[in-house]
Amino acid sequence: MIYELKNIKSRAATFENKHGEAGQGGKTRKGRKGSPCIEHFMPGNQAVLLETEGPGMVRHIWLTIPPNHPEHLRNMILRIYWDGQETPSVEVPIGDFFGVAHGLQRHLITRYITMQDGRGFNCHFPMPFQKHAKITVENDSDSEIELVFYQIDYSLGDELGENVGYFHAQFRRQNPCPLNTDYTILDGIEGKGVYVGTVLGIRNCFEGHLDEWWGEGEVKFYIDDDEAFPTICGTGTEDYIGSGWGTEETVTPDKGAVVMDNERGYYSLFRFHIDDPIYFQKRLKVTIQQLGAGNEEKARKFYGQEGNYYRAVGTKESDGICIFERSDDYSSVAYWYQELPTVPFPALPSKTVREENIM
């Protein structure tokens, strides 16, 4: 990378230097690490991690809390507001935002999101803003978060074009999803933009069927004027994350499966569209089918009359393999850039919904 010498100011917001002021970092206790974090972040409390005027760009978010608290990972809510909007453009539980579902912590290194050693949370999505940026966190759990360490690295004075996109991220969960219904990852998006990533959390809800493959669902992108059928439709869940014929636990810079717990039926997958972003001009909807594959006799016993299962492509009747509809627990984070204003998101799933059946 070539760095041009520009009239840009580098700043960092921390608990000790909340406003990223020049020459004001690390002053407490005469510079001997006197105030590095938020202490006793109590239930119901909110904290502003960054608030600054633009133009500028958030370049890196680092955050960590004491490990092994799934309820905190699902109930500490990150929100980001651009250019004075009252509507957040980002509203996601921190665990899911940093790439791992189900309140789990795993070592994850990708191009844009990392959970380094399962403990250090990093975001490297560039986040330009013209007028104003505000980043907050809320403790929506029932217990104290003892320590919240963070650093937000940003720049001021960036030259931003008129068509620059604003970073967005949204969390959803449906537990369980109804049969014969595609799970909605993202909908209600209006304006011009580009879709850049997905985190999927899946919990196998079929008792007695944990050995059955859940990942036949195709990811669909309904772009602009699409109605009944999408412009882009994949071939299966594991295919969307770059694998095939099922998947193992694997992590690459842009796609993979960071959790594959077949014994308990918990899975966490991700895909970042680094080289194949999905552009839209007017609107966007993203869904995934609820489909699995497995033993036809089991499907027949489970469903009774045929209708929710059918012959798998490329198989013979003697193979005894079928595709069947499923009703699993899905959660997701969608990442995208778009022009403002941000259409208000659906209500964030309640604390009860967010933390039910987490690990």
N, C-alpha and C positions, 0 to 999 in steps of 0.2 A: 504494500500500500504506500502511495506517495502522499505525504502531508504537505499541503500548501500553507504558507505563512499568512494567516488571515487575522483580521481585527476581531477575534472572538475571545471571550473571557470564559475560562473554566472555573466551575464552582462545584461545591459538594454540600448538600444539606445533611446534617446529622443531628442527633439529640443535643449535642453540645453547641452546634452552630446551626440553629434551625433555619436561618434565612440565608445561609451560604455566603455570609459576608466575607469580604477580603480581609485577610489577616486576623480572623477571629476564631480560628479552629484550635481546639485543644488548650484552651486557656485555664480551665478549671484546675485547681490544686497546682497552680504554677506549671501547667503543661504535663502533669504526671498522671494522665488517664483518670481524671477526676469525675467525669460525667459521661460515660460512653453510651448509655442506653436509657430507655424508658424502664423504670422500675414499677412494679405493682400495677400492671395494666389490668384494671378491674373490669368485671362484667358490666356491659353497658357503656364503657368509656370509648371515646373516639380521640384520635390524635391526628394532627396535620403533620405529615412527613415533609411535604414541600409545598410552598406557595410562593410564586415568583411571577414577575411581569416578563413579557416577551419583547421581541422574538427570541426564540431559543430552542433548545432540543434536550430532552431527557435522554441520556446516552447509556445509563447503566443503573439498575436498581439492585441493591444487595440487602438482604434481610435475613435474620435468623432469630428463632425463639428456642426455649428449652425443648429438647427432643422427646419423642414418645408420648405425645399428647394428641391423638387423632381428633379429639373434639375441638382442639384449638386450630388444627389445620383446616377443618371444615367450617369453623365458625368465626375465624378472624377474617374479616371481609376487607379486601383491597378495593378502593374506588379512586378513579382518576377523572378530573373535570378539566375540559379545555375551553379556553377563551371566555371564561365567565359564565358558561352554561350552568344551570341548576341541575340539569340531568347528567348523571355520570356517563362517561363513554367506556369506562371499565368498571365492572362490578362482579367480583369473583372471589371465592374463598382462596386463601393464600396457597394452600397445598395444591389445589387443582390448577391455580394460575401458574405455579412453578413446575407443572408438568406431570404430577402424580396424583391419581384419584384415590378415593376410599380412605382418606386420612392417613395414607401411608407415606413413609419417607424411604426413598431409594436413591442410590447413586445414579444420577442421570446427567449426561453431558450432551447437549445439542448445540446447534449454531446460535439459537436465540434464547433458550431457556435451560437453566441448569439447576440441579439440586445436588451440589457437589458434596460427596460423602454422605448424601442424604440429609445434610444439616445446613449447608450454606446455600441460600436461595438467590439465584441471579437471573436477571432479565436483561438481554442485550438488544431487544427490539428498539430501533431508533424511534423517538417520539417527538416530532417537531410540533411547535405551537407558535402562533403569531402574536397573541396578546397576553395570555395568562395560562398558568398551569397550577393545578392543585391536586395533591395526592394525599389520601387519608387512609387510615385503617380503623376498624371498629372491632372491639371484643364483644361478639354476639354469643359467646359461650356462657356457661353457668359458673365458670371458675376463673380465678386470677391467672393471668399470664405473667409470671414473675419478672421476666426480662424480655425486652424487645430491642434488639440491636439493628441498626439500619444505616445505610449510606446511599444517597441518591446523587449520582454524578450527572451534571448537566452543563450546558454551555449557554451563553447569552450573546446576542449579536449575530446569530446565524442568518445568512441570506437565504430566505425561503421563497420559492416560487408561488405563484397564485394557485397552482393546482396541487400543492402539497397535501397529502392525505394525513388525517388524524388517526392515531392508533386507537383501536377499540378491542374489548374482550368481554364476553358474556358467558355466564354459567347457567346451565339448565340441568334438571334431574327429573326423571319419571320412574317411579318405583312401585309396582312394575308397570311396564308398558302394556297396553291392551293388545290382544291378538289381532293380526291382520292390519296393523297400523304401523307406519314408518315412524321412527323416533325423530323428532325435530331437533337438530343441532342449532339452527339459526333461522329466523324468519322475521318479517316486519322491517327489513332493512331498506331504506330509501335513499336514493342519491347515487352518485358515482363513487366507485371504490374498487378495492382489490382484497380478496380473501387470501390469508397467508398461513393459516394453521388450525389444527384440531387436536385436542386431547380428549380421549374417550375412556370412561370408566364403565366396565361391564361386570355385573354380578349374575352368575347363572342361577336362575330362580327355579329350575326344573328339578324338584326333589326326585331322587332316583335316576336322574339323567345327567349327572355331572360328567359322565364319560362321553356324552354326546357333544359333537362339535356345534358351537354356537355362532360361528363367524361367517355365514354365507351372505350376510346382508350387504347390499350394494350401496355405496355412498352416492347421493344424487345432488347435483347442483342445478337448481332452477334459476336461470339467469334472465333478467329483464322481463320479457313478455311470455316466458314459459308458463304454461298452465298445467295440463294433465301430465305432461312428460317433460323431463329435464333435458337440457342441452348436453350436460356431462353426466354420465352414469358409469360407475366402476363395475367391477366383476366380483367383488367380495371383500369382506372386512380385512382379512390378512393381506389381500392384494393391495388395498389402499395404503397399508403401512409398509409395502415393498416386499412382502414375502409371498409365499404360495404353498398350497397343499398344507394349510395350517401354519402355525408360526411358533417359534421358540422365543424365549426371553432374550431379546437382543436390542442393542441401542446403536444407532448410527447418528451422524450429525443432523439428519433431517427427518428420520422416521424409525419406528420400531415399537417394541413391546417391553416396557420396563418392569411390568408385573405379569406373570403367567402362573397363577396359583391354581393349578388344576384340582388339587385336593379339596380346596374350599370353594372353588369357583369364582375367584376374583381376578380381574384382568385390567390392566391400564396400558393403553396404546397411545401413540402420538404420530402426527404427520405434519411437518412444516413444509409449505409450498415455496421453497427457496428459489427453485429454478422453473417452477410451473405455477405461478400465481394465477388465481381465478379472477379475471377482470369482469366488472359489471358496470353498466351505464345508468340503470334506473332502479333496480331492486335485486335482491338475492334471497334465496331460500336454500337451506342445506338440510338433507335428511339422510337417514340410514335405515335400511330394511331390518325387520326382526325375523331373521331366517337362520335355520341351522341345517345340519345334515347328519344322518346316522341310520341306525337300524330301522328298517321299515316295519318289522314286527312290533318293535317297541312303540313306534309312532302309531300304529294301528290300535294297540292296546290303550295308549294314552288318549287318542282323539276319538276312538270309536269309528264312526262313519268317515269315509274318505272325504276330503275337502280341504283340510288344512295341511295335507302332505301330498307330494307327487314325486314321480320318478326323477332322480337326479340326472342332469345332463351327462352324457357319456357313459351311462351305466346300463346294464341289462337287468331284466327281471330277476335272473338267477343271482345277481350280486346282492340283492336284498338291501340296497341303499336308497334312501329317499331324501328329498328336501322337505323341511317342515317349518310351519310358522312357529314362532316362539313368543314368550311373554317374559322378558328379562328386565332387570334393573339397569337403566342406562343413566349416566351423567356425562356432561361434556363441557368443554371450554372451546369457544370459537374465537379466533383472533383475526382481525381484519383492519384495513385502513379505509377511511371514507371522508368525504367532504362533510362539513357541518351544515345544518344542525343535526345532532343525534336524536333520532326518534326514541322516546322513552322506552326502556326495556320492559318486558313482562316483570311482574313482581318477583323478586328474588325468592326462590324456594325457602320456606320457613326453616327455622333451626331444627325442628322435629324432622322435617323431610330431608334436610341436608345430612343429618347425622345418623339416620336410621340405617342399621346394618353396616356401618363403617367398621373398619378393622380395629 
